[in-house]
Amino acid sequence: MLKDIIKLRKDGLSFRKIATELNTTVGKVQYRFNKWAANPENTNGLVTSQIEREIENSSESKSLTSLIPKKGELGIRLVTHQRIIIFWNISAIPHKVIQSYFNVSLTELVSTVRIYDVTDIIFDGTNAHHYYEVTVPYRNGHWFVKGLAANRSYVAELGVLVPATGYFPLIRSNCVQTPKLEFSGNPLNHDQLELLRYEAKPPQWKDRVSTYSYYAEESYMEENNG
């Protein structure tokens, strides 16, 4: 049963859904998984093997071979001109903080990644031009995001949604710059014209937090796992 639990957790299912899927109790599922996850070698291997499989199935495999995260790292890399990969391997400290302050296991909470637009500013965590928020399976250890604007600077942040207080940040990444749109003097082909039309569309922001913080419409961002 442990193998099934691990597989379903890698797919992003909660303990409750796994218990329903395997016709058992939440307590048994959580106990067996937490006992297995207590060994850092197990969880490190889980993250590494998943990213390696994603790399093998990706058309950009040559450029992604160095994306095995170090302990305590949240990284962000440009894959194409408007696509990034975010990868993480969280240390034990955030787990202890969440358990101590909120009396809940980090793996029981919904994990999210925020993509902040920090173009031409000194980012202090609150002054981004806007941000996208994406729900991600924490155990995956990585996530692909596409649809980013050209010639912008982005920073990623991994956090969790705590029922009583809302979003709680865990770790922040390095900054990545998307390239400018540059075409040769030759007539534009169909694909280039379509790309220009896409980039020219104004962002469909919804003001949710402040003049600096926005959510994007789902139609503007696409998130997938490869």
PyRosetta script that sets phi, psi and omega in degrees:
from pyrosetta import init, pose_from_sequence

init()
pose = pose_from_sequence("MLKDIIKLRKDGLSFRKIATELNTTVGKVQYRFNKWAANPENTNGLVTSQIEREIENSSESKSLTSLIPKKGELGIRLVTHQRIIIFWNISAIPHKVIQSYFNVSLTELVSTVRIYDVTDIIFDGTNAHHYYEVTVPYRNGHWFVKGLAANRSYVAELGVLVPATGYFPLIRSNCVQTPKLEFSGNPLNHDQLELLRYEAKPPQWKDRVSTYSYYAEESYMEENNG")
pose.set_psi(1, -30.7)
pose.set_omega(1, -178.3)
pose.set_phi(2, -59.3)
pose.set_psi(2, -41.2)
pose.set_omega(2, 179.2)
pose.set_phi(3, -60.9)
pose.set_psi(3, -39.4)
pose.set_omega(3, 178.4)
pose.set_phi(4, -66.3)
pose.set_psi(4, -40.2)
pose.set_omega(4, 179.2)
pose.set_phi(5, -62.7)
pose.set_psi(5, -46.4)
pose.set_omega(5, -179.6)
pose.set_phi(6, -61.4)
pose.set_psi(6, -43.8)
pose.set_omega(6, -179.7)
pose.set_phi(7, -62.0)
pose.set_psi(7, -44.9)
pose.set_omega(7, -178.0)
pose.set_phi(8, -69.2)
pose.set_psi(8, -34.0)
pose.set_omega(8, 176.1)
pose.set_phi(9, -66.7)
pose.set_psi(9, -37.0)
pose.set_omega(9, 176.9)
pose.set_phi(10, -64.5)
pose.set_psi(10, -28.1)
pose.set_omega(10, 178.0)
pose.set_phi(11, -81.2)
pose.set_psi(11, -3.0)
pose.set_omega(11, 175.7)
pose.set_phi(12, 94.6)
pose.set_psi(12, 8.6)
pose.set_omega(12, -179.2)
pose.set_phi(13, -76.9)
pose.set_psi(13, 146.6)
pose.set_omega(13, 176.0)
pose.set_phi(14, -77.3)
pose.set_psi(14, 166.0)
pose.set_omega(14, 178.0)
pose.set_phi(15, -60.8)
pose.set_psi(15, -37.0)
pose.set_omega(15, -179.5)
pose.set_phi(16, -63.4)
pose.set_psi(16, -44.6)
pose.set_omega(16, 179.6)
pose.set_phi(17, -67.6)
pose.set_psi(17, -36.0)
pose.set_omega(17, 178.0)
pose.set_phi(18, -64.8)
pose.set_psi(18, -42.1)
pose.set_omega(18, 178.9)
pose.set_phi(19, -60.1)
pose.set_psi(19, -41.3)
pose.set_omega(19, 177.8)
pose.set_phi(20, -65.2)
pose.set_psi(20, -42.5)
pose.set_omega(20, -178.8)
pose.set_phi(21, -63.1)
pose.set_psi(21, -37.9)
pose.set_omega(21, -175.7)
pose.set_phi(22, -98.9)
pose.set_psi(22, 3.8)
pose.set_omega(22, 177.7)
pose.set_phi(23, 57.5)
pose.set_psi(23, 51.1)
pose.set_omega(23, 178.1)
pose.set_phi(24, -140.5)
pose.set_psi(24, -169.1)
pose.set_omega(24, -178.0)
pose.set_phi(25, -97.2)
pose.set_psi(25, 155.8)
pose.set_omega(25, 178.1)
pose.set_phi(26, -61.9)
pose.set_psi(26, -40.2)
pose.set_omega(26, -179.0)
pose.set_phi(27, -59.9)
pose.set_psi(27, -42.9)
pose.set_omega(27, 179.7)
pose.set_phi(28, -66.8)
pose.set_psi(28, -41.5)
pose.set_omega(28, 179.1)
pose.set_phi(29, -63.0)
pose.set_psi(29, -48.7)
pose.set_omega(29, -177.3)
pose.set_phi(30, -64.0)
pose.set_psi(30, -41.3)
pose.set_omega(30, -179.2)
pose.set_phi(31, -62.0)
pose.set_psi(31, -48.4)
pose.set_omega(31, -176.5)
pose.set_phi(32, -66.8)
pose.set_psi(32, -39.0)
pose.set_omega(32, -179.4)
pose.set_phi(33, -70.5)
pose.set_psi(33, -44.4)
pose.set_omega(33, -178.5)
pose.set_phi(34, -64.6)
pose.set_psi(34, -35.2)
pose.set_omega(34, 177.0)
pose.set_phi(35, -64.4)
pose.set_psi(35, -41.3)
pose.set_omega(35, 177.5)
pose.set_phi(36, -68.5)
pose.set_psi(36, -42.4)
pose.set_omega(36, -175.9)
pose.set_phi(37, -73.4)
pose.set_psi(37, -14.9)
pose.set_omega(37, -179.7)
pose.set_phi(38, -64.8)
pose.set_psi(38, -20.5)
pose.set_omega(38, 176.9)
pose.set_phi(39, -88.5)
pose.set_psi(39, 111.3)
pose.set_omega(39, -177.6)
pose.set_phi(40, -55.3)
pose.set_psi(40, -30.8)
pose.set_omega(40, -179.6)
pose.set_phi(41, -63.9)
pose.set_psi(41, -32.1)
pose.set_omega(41, 178.9)
pose.set_phi(42, -67.9)
pose.set_psi(42, -49.2)
pose.set_omega(42, -177.0)
pose.set_phi(43, -71.2)
pose.set_psi(43, -35.1)
pose.set_omega(43, 176.7)
pose.set_phi(44, -62.6)
pose.set_psi(44, -42.5)
pose.set_omega(44, 178.4)
pose.set_phi(45, -65.0)
pose.set_psi(45, -34.8)
pose.set_omega(45, 179.0)
pose.set_phi(46, -63.0)
pose.set_psi(46, -48.1)
pose.set_omega(46, -180.0)
pose.set_phi(47, -64.0)
pose.set_psi(47, -46.8)
pose.set_omega(47, -177.1)
pose.set_phi(48, -62.7)
pose.set_psi(48, -46.3)
pose.set_omega(48, -177.2)
pose.set_phi(49, -65.0)
pose.set_psi(49, -35.6)
pose.set_omega(49, 179.6)
pose.set_phi(50, -66.2)
pose.set_psi(50, -44.8)
pose.set_omega(50, -179.6)
pose.set_phi(51, -66.3)
pose.set_psi(51, -39.2)
pose.set_omega(51, 178.8)
pose.set_phi(52, -62.2)
pose.set_psi(52, -40.3)
pose.set_omega(52, 177.6)
pose.set_phi(53, -65.7)
pose.set_psi(53, -39.5)
pose.set_omega(53, 179.3)
pose.set_phi(54, -63.8)
pose.set_psi(54, -39.9)
pose.set_omega(54, 179.1)
pose.set_phi(55, -64.1)
pose.set_psi(55, -43.2)
pose.set_omega(55, -179.3)
pose.set_phi(56, -61.1)
pose.set_psi(56, -32.9)
pose.set_omega(56, -177.8)
pose.set_phi(57, -91.2)
pose.set_psi(57, 1.2)
pose.set_omega(57, -175.0)
pose.set_phi(58, -99.6)
pose.set_psi(58, 144.3)
pose.set_omega(58, 177.6)
pose.set_phi(59, -71.8)
pose.set_psi(59, -13.6)
pose.set_omega(59, 179.7)
pose.set_phi(60, -103.6)
pose.set_psi(60, 31.1)
pose.set_omega(60, -170.8)
pose.set_phi(61, -58.1)
pose.set_psi(61, -37.7)
pose.set_omega(61, -177.3)
pose.set_phi(62, -62.9)
pose.set_psi(62, -33.6)
pose.set_omega(62, -177.0)
pose.set_phi(63, -87.3)
pose.set_psi(63, -5.2)
pose.set_omega(63, -175.0)
pose.set_phi(64, -110.7)
pose.set_psi(64, 4.6)
pose.set_omega(64, -173.4)
pose.set_phi(65, -68.7)
pose.set_psi(65, -14.6)
pose.set_omega(65, -179.2)
pose.set_phi(66, -99.9)
pose.set_psi(66, 15.2)
pose.set_omega(66, -172.4)
pose.set_phi(67, -95.2)
pose.set_psi(67, 32.0)
pose.set_omega(67, 173.8)
pose.set_phi(68, -86.1)
pose.set_psi(68, 114.6)
pose.set_omega(68, -172.1)
pose.set_phi(69, -71.8)
pose.set_psi(69, 147.6)
pose.set_omega(69, 172.7)
pose.set_phi(70, -85.2)
pose.set_psi(70, 161.8)
pose.set_omega(70, -179.9)
pose.set_phi(71, -61.9)
pose.set_psi(71, 130.5)
pose.set_omega(71, 179.5)
pose.set_phi(72, 80.5)
pose.set_psi(72, 18.8)
pose.set_omega(72, -175.6)
pose.set_phi(73, -114.3)
pose.set_psi(73, 138.5)
pose.set_omega(73, 165.9)
pose.set_phi(74, -121.0)
pose.set_psi(74, 114.3)
pose.set_omega(74, -177.7)
pose.set_phi(75, -112.8)
pose.set_psi(75, 159.4)
pose.set_omega(75, 177.2)
pose.set_phi(76, -141.4)
pose.set_psi(76, 130.8)
pose.set_omega(76, -179.3)
pose.set_phi(77, -133.8)
pose.set_psi(77, 145.8)
pose.set_omega(77, 175.7)
pose.set_phi(78, -80.4)
pose.set_psi(78, 126.8)
pose.set_omega(78, 178.8)
pose.set_phi(79, -98.7)
pose.set_psi(79, -49.6)
pose.set_omega(79, 171.6)
pose.set_phi(80, -130.1)
pose.set_psi(80, -173.9)
pose.set_omega(80, -175.0)
pose.set_phi(81, -64.6)
pose.set_psi(81, -20.8)
pose.set_omega(81, 178.3)
pose.set_phi(82, -137.5)
pose.set_psi(82, 25.8)
pose.set_omega(82, 179.6)
pose.set_phi(83, -133.8)
pose.set_psi(83, 136.0)
pose.set_omega(83, -179.8)
pose.set_phi(84, -127.5)
pose.set_psi(84, 160.0)
pose.set_omega(84, 168.5)
pose.set_phi(85, -118.0)
pose.set_psi(85, 134.2)
pose.set_omega(85, 176.1)
pose.set_phi(86, -110.3)
pose.set_psi(86, 133.0)
pose.set_omega(86, -177.8)
pose.set_phi(87, -139.0)
pose.set_psi(87, 144.2)
pose.set_omega(87, -173.7)
pose.set_phi(88, -146.6)
pose.set_psi(88, 156.9)
pose.set_omega(88, 173.6)
pose.set_phi(89, -150.6)
pose.set_psi(89, 91.9)
pose.set_omega(89, -171.0)
pose.set_phi(90, -77.3)
pose.set_psi(90, 139.1)
pose.set_omega(90, 178.1)
pose.set_phi(91, -76.1)
pose.set_psi(91, -179.9)
pose.set_omega(91, -178.0)
pose.set_phi(92, -73.9)
pose.set_psi(92, -19.0)
pose.set_omega(92, -174.4)
pose.set_phi(93, -61.3)
pose.set_psi(93, -50.9)
pose.set_omega(93, 178.5)
pose.set_phi(94, -58.7)
pose.set_psi(94, -35.7)
pose.set_omega(94, 177.4)
pose.set_phi(95, -60.5)
pose.set_psi(95, -44.4)
pose.set_omega(95, -179.2)
pose.set_phi(96, -68.0)
pose.set_psi(96, -38.3)
pose.set_omega(96, 179.5)
pose.set_phi(97, -63.8)
pose.set_psi(97, -47.3)
pose.set_omega(97, 180.0)
pose.set_phi(98, -61.8)
pose.set_psi(98, -44.6)
pose.set_omega(98, -179.3)
pose.set_phi(99, -64.6)
pose.set_psi(99, -40.3)
pose.set_omega(99, -176.8)
pose.set_phi(100, -71.2)
pose.set_psi(100, -45.4)
pose.set_omega(100, -174.1)
pose.set_phi(101, -85.4)
pose.set_psi(101, -33.5)
pose.set_omega(101, -174.1)
pose.set_phi(102, -114.9)
pose.set_psi(102, -2.6)
pose.set_omega(102, 177.0)
pose.set_phi(103, 55.2)
pose.set_psi(103, 43.0)
pose.set_omega(103, 178.7)
pose.set_phi(104, -147.9)
pose.set_psi(104, 149.1)
pose.set_omega(104, 178.2)
pose.set_phi(105, -75.3)
pose.set_psi(105, 138.3)
pose.set_omega(105, 179.9)
pose.set_phi(106, -58.0)
pose.set_psi(106, -37.0)
pose.set_omega(106, -177.2)
pose.set_phi(107, -71.5)
pose.set_psi(107, -11.7)
pose.set_omega(107, 177.4)
pose.set_phi(108, -86.6)
pose.set_psi(108, -12.8)
pose.set_omega(108, -176.8)
pose.set_phi(109, -92.2)
pose.set_psi(109, 157.8)
pose.set_omega(109, 175.1)
pose.set_phi(110, -75.1)
pose.set_psi(110, 124.5)
pose.set_omega(110, 179.4)
pose.set_phi(111, -97.6)
pose.set_psi(111, 141.9)
pose.set_omega(111, -178.6)
pose.set_phi(112, -135.3)
pose.set_psi(112, 155.1)
pose.set_omega(112, 172.2)
pose.set_phi(113, -117.2)
pose.set_psi(113, 131.5)
pose.set_omega(113, 173.7)
pose.set_phi(114, -104.9)
pose.set_psi(114, 132.0)
pose.set_omega(114, 176.9)
pose.set_phi(115, -107.8)
pose.set_psi(115, 106.4)
pose.set_omega(115, -177.0)
pose.set_phi(116, -91.6)
pose.set_psi(116, 134.6)
pose.set_omega(116, 171.1)
pose.set_phi(117, -87.5)
pose.set_psi(117, 109.6)
pose.set_omega(117, -175.4)
pose.set_phi(118, -117.4)
pose.set_psi(118, 28.8)
pose.set_omega(118, -177.0)
pose.set_phi(119, -57.9)
pose.set_psi(119, 124.6)
pose.set_omega(119, 173.7)
pose.set_phi(120, 60.4)
pose.set_psi(120, 28.4)
pose.set_omega(120, 175.4)
pose.set_phi(121, -134.1)
pose.set_psi(121, 159.7)
pose.set_omega(121, 170.1)
pose.set_phi(122, -91.9)
pose.set_psi(122, 104.9)
pose.set_omega(122, -170.6)
pose.set_phi(123, -75.5)
pose.set_psi(123, 128.1)
pose.set_omega(123, 179.1)
pose.set_phi(124, -114.5)
pose.set_psi(124, 10.4)
pose.set_omega(124, 179.9)
pose.set_phi(125, 98.6)
pose.set_psi(125, -15.1)
pose.set_omega(125, -176.4)
pose.set_phi(126, -128.8)
pose.set_psi(126, -10.6)
pose.set_omega(126, -169.5)
pose.set_phi(127, -109.6)
pose.set_psi(127, 22.8)
pose.set_omega(127, 178.4)
pose.set_phi(128, -63.8)
pose.set_psi(128, 152.1)
pose.set_omega(128, 176.6)
pose.set_phi(129, -60.9)
pose.set_psi(129, -40.9)
pose.set_omega(129, 175.4)
pose.set_phi(130, -170.8)
pose.set_psi(130, 173.7)
pose.set_omega(130, 175.8)
pose.set_phi(131, -149.0)
pose.set_psi(131, 156.4)
pose.set_omega(131, 172.1)
pose.set_phi(132, -104.1)
pose.set_psi(132, 143.5)
pose.set_omega(132, 175.8)
pose.set_phi(133, -119.9)
pose.set_psi(133, 125.5)
pose.set_omega(133, -174.5)
pose.set_phi(134, -125.1)
pose.set_psi(134, 126.7)
pose.set_omega(134, 173.6)
pose.set_phi(135, -77.3)
pose.set_psi(135, 129.5)
pose.set_omega(135, -176.1)
pose.set_phi(136, -129.8)
pose.set_psi(136, 150.9)
pose.set_omega(136, 172.1)
pose.set_phi(137, -73.8)
pose.set_psi(137, 114.2)
pose.set_omega(137, -174.1)
pose.set_phi(138, -56.6)
pose.set_psi(138, -41.9)
pose.set_omega(138, -175.2)
pose.set_phi(139, -71.5)
pose.set_psi(139, -15.5)
pose.set_omega(139, 178.2)
pose.set_phi(140, -60.3)
pose.set_psi(140, -38.7)
pose.set_omega(140, -179.2)
pose.set_phi(141, 81.2)
pose.set_psi(141, -2.3)
pose.set_omega(141, 179.4)
pose.set_phi(142, -163.5)
pose.set_psi(142, 163.0)
pose.set_omega(142, 178.0)
pose.set_phi(143, -159.7)
pose.set_psi(143, 139.6)
pose.set_omega(143, 174.9)
pose.set_phi(144, -96.2)
pose.set_psi(144, 139.4)
pose.set_omega(144, 176.0)
pose.set_phi(145, -131.8)
pose.set_psi(145, 131.7)
pose.set_omega(145, 177.9)
pose.set_phi(146, -129.9)
pose.set_psi(146, 167.7)
pose.set_omega(146, -178.8)
pose.set_phi(147, 97.4)
pose.set_psi(147, 16.3)
pose.set_omega(147, 179.9)
pose.set_phi(148, -75.1)
pose.set_psi(148, 151.1)
pose.set_omega(148, 179.9)
pose.set_phi(149, -75.5)
pose.set_psi(149, 154.6)
pose.set_omega(149, 179.7)
pose.set_phi(150, -76.8)
pose.set_psi(150, 151.0)
pose.set_omega(150, 173.8)
pose.set_phi(151, 57.7)
pose.set_psi(151, 45.6)
pose.set_omega(151, 177.7)
pose.set_phi(152, -130.2)
pose.set_psi(152, 157.2)
pose.set_omega(152, 177.1)
pose.set_phi(153, -106.2)
pose.set_psi(153, 134.0)
pose.set_omega(153, -176.6)
pose.set_phi(154, -129.3)
pose.set_psi(154, 144.5)
pose.set_omega(154, 173.2)
pose.set_phi(155, -126.5)
pose.set_psi(155, 138.3)
pose.set_omega(155, 178.3)
pose.set_phi(156, -103.5)
pose.set_psi(156, 150.1)
pose.set_omega(156, 177.6)
pose.set_phi(157, -141.1)
pose.set_psi(157, 128.8)
pose.set_omega(157, 177.9)
pose.set_phi(158, -97.2)
pose.set_psi(158, 132.9)
pose.set_omega(158, 178.9)
pose.set_phi(159, -147.7)
pose.set_psi(159, -177.1)
pose.set_omega(159, 178.1)
pose.set_phi(160, -131.4)
pose.set_psi(160, 157.0)
pose.set_omega(160, 177.5)
pose.set_phi(161, -99.4)
pose.set_psi(161, 108.3)
pose.set_omega(161, 179.4)
pose.set_phi(162, -90.2)
pose.set_psi(162, 125.7)
pose.set_omega(162, -175.0)
pose.set_phi(163, -52.1)
pose.set_psi(163, -39.7)
pose.set_omega(163, -174.4)
pose.set_phi(164, -80.1)
pose.set_psi(164, -29.7)
pose.set_omega(164, -171.4)
pose.set_phi(165, -123.5)
pose.set_psi(165, -12.7)
pose.set_omega(165, -178.8)
pose.set_phi(166, 93.4)
pose.set_psi(166, -146.9)
pose.set_omega(166, -173.7)
pose.set_phi(167, -67.4)
pose.set_psi(167, 133.5)
pose.set_omega(167, 178.0)
pose.set_phi(168, -129.9)
pose.set_psi(168, 113.9)
pose.set_omega(168, -176.6)
pose.set_phi(169, -73.4)
pose.set_psi(169, 146.1)
pose.set_omega(169, 178.8)
pose.set_phi(170, -112.5)
pose.set_psi(170, -48.5)
pose.set_omega(170, -175.3)
pose.set_phi(171, -157.4)
pose.set_psi(171, 147.5)
pose.set_omega(171, -176.8)
pose.set_phi(172, -118.8)
pose.set_psi(172, 151.8)
pose.set_omega(172, -174.9)
pose.set_phi(173, -96.4)
pose.set_psi(173, -179.9)
pose.set_omega(173, 167.7)
pose.set_phi(174, -71.7)
pose.set_psi(174, 176.8)
pose.set_omega(174, -179.8)
pose.set_phi(175, -101.0)
pose.set_psi(175, 143.0)
pose.set_omega(175, 177.2)
pose.set_phi(176, -127.7)
pose.set_psi(176, 144.5)
pose.set_omega(176, -177.8)
pose.set_phi(177, -112.9)
pose.set_psi(177, 125.0)
pose.set_omega(177, 174.4)
pose.set_phi(178, -81.1)
pose.set_psi(178, 144.2)
pose.set_omega(178, -176.0)
pose.set_phi(179, -73.9)
pose.set_psi(179, 162.1)
pose.set_omega(179, 174.4)
pose.set_phi(180, -72.1)
pose.set_psi(180, 158.1)
pose.set_omega(180, 173.4)
pose.set_phi(181, -84.2)
pose.set_psi(181, 111.8)
pose.set_omega(181, -179.1)
pose.set_phi(182, -129.3)
pose.set_psi(182, 126.9)
pose.set_omega(182, 178.9)
pose.set_phi(183, -122.0)
pose.set_psi(183, 156.0)
pose.set_omega(183, 178.8)
pose.set_phi(184, -74.1)
pose.set_psi(184, 176.9)
pose.set_omega(184, 179.8)
pose.set_phi(185, -75.7)
pose.set_psi(185, -4.4)
pose.set_omega(185, 179.0)
pose.set_phi(186, -72.7)
pose.set_psi(186, 156.1)
pose.set_omega(186, 177.2)
pose.set_phi(187, -56.1)
pose.set_psi(187, 140.3)
pose.set_omega(187, -178.6)
pose.set_phi(188, -71.1)
pose.set_psi(188, 136.7)
pose.set_omega(188, 175.7)
pose.set_phi(189, -84.3)
pose.set_psi(189, 179.7)
pose.set_omega(189, -175.0)
pose.set_phi(190, -61.0)
pose.set_psi(190, -44.0)
pose.set_omega(190, -177.9)
pose.set_phi(191, -63.3)
pose.set_psi(191, -40.2)
pose.set_omega(191, 179.4)
pose.set_phi(192, -66.4)
pose.set_psi(192, -39.7)
pose.set_omega(192, 177.6)
pose.set_phi(193, -63.4)
pose.set_psi(193, -41.6)
pose.set_omega(193, 179.0)
pose.set_phi(194, -63.8)
pose.set_psi(194, -39.2)
pose.set_omega(194, 178.6)
pose.set_phi(195, -64.3)
pose.set_psi(195, -42.8)
pose.set_omega(195, 177.7)
pose.set_phi(196, -61.7)
pose.set_psi(196, -42.6)
pose.set_omega(196, 178.8)
pose.set_phi(197, -62.1)
pose.set_psi(197, -40.7)
pose.set_omega(197, -179.9)
pose.set_phi(198, -63.7)
pose.set_psi(198, -47.6)
pose.set_omega(198, -178.1)
pose.set_phi(199, -67.4)
pose.set_psi(199, -25.9)
pose.set_omega(199, -178.1)
pose.set_phi(200, -77.5)
pose.set_psi(200, -13.9)
pose.set_omega(200, -179.8)
pose.set_phi(201, -66.5)
pose.set_psi(201, 132.2)
pose.set_omega(201, 178.2)
pose.set_phi(202, -69.6)
pose.set_psi(202, 142.4)
pose.set_omega(202, 178.1)
pose.set_phi(203, -61.6)
pose.set_psi(203, 141.7)
pose.set_omega(203, 180.0)
pose.set_phi(204, -100.1)
pose.set_psi(204, 73.8)
pose.set_omega(204, -175.7)
pose.set_phi(205, -76.7)
pose.set_psi(205, 151.4)
pose.set_omega(205, 168.3)
pose.set_phi(206, -118.9)
pose.set_psi(206, 124.2)
pose.set_omega(206, -178.7)
pose.set_phi(207, -74.3)
pose.set_psi(207, 107.9)
pose.set_omega(207, -176.1)
pose.set_phi(208, -114.9)
pose.set_psi(208, -29.0)
pose.set_omega(208, -171.9)
pose.set_phi(209, -119.4)
pose.set_psi(209, -59.6)
pose.set_omega(209, -179.6)
pose.set_phi(210, -158.4)
pose.set_psi(210, -173.6)
pose.set_omega(210, 178.6)
pose.set_phi(211, -67.9)
pose.set_psi(211, -12.5)
pose.set_omega(211, -179.0)
pose.set_phi(212, -104.0)
pose.set_psi(212, -14.7)
pose.set_omega(212, -170.9)
pose.set_phi(213, -122.5)
pose.set_psi(213, 125.9)
pose.set_omega(213, -176.0)
pose.set_phi(214, -139.7)
pose.set_psi(214, 154.9)
pose.set_omega(214, 169.4)
pose.set_phi(215, -102.3)
pose.set_psi(215, 146.8)
pose.set_omega(215, 176.1)
pose.set_phi(216, -93.2)
pose.set_psi(216, 151.4)
pose.set_omega(216, 173.1)
pose.set_phi(217, -64.3)
pose.set_psi(217, 146.2)
pose.set_omega(217, -178.8)
pose.set_phi(218, -61.0)
pose.set_psi(218, -28.4)
pose.set_omega(218, -179.0)
pose.set_phi(219, -71.2)
pose.set_psi(219, -17.5)
pose.set_omega(219, -178.2)
pose.set_phi(220, -88.5)
pose.set_psi(220, -29.9)
pose.set_omega(220, 179.8)
pose.set_phi(221, -114.2)
pose.set_psi(221, 141.0)
pose.set_omega(221, 172.6)
pose.set_phi(222, -122.7)
pose.set_psi(222, 127.7)
pose.set_omega(222, 176.7)
pose.set_phi(223, -117.4)
pose.set_psi(223, 133.6)
pose.set_omega(223, 175.9)
pose.set_phi(224, -149.3)
pose.set_psi(224, 176.1)
pose.set_omega(224, -177.5)
pose.set_phi(225, -105.1)
pose.set_psi(225, 42.6)
pose.set_omega(225, 179.8)
pose.set_phi(226, 118.4)
pose.dump_pdb("model.pdb")
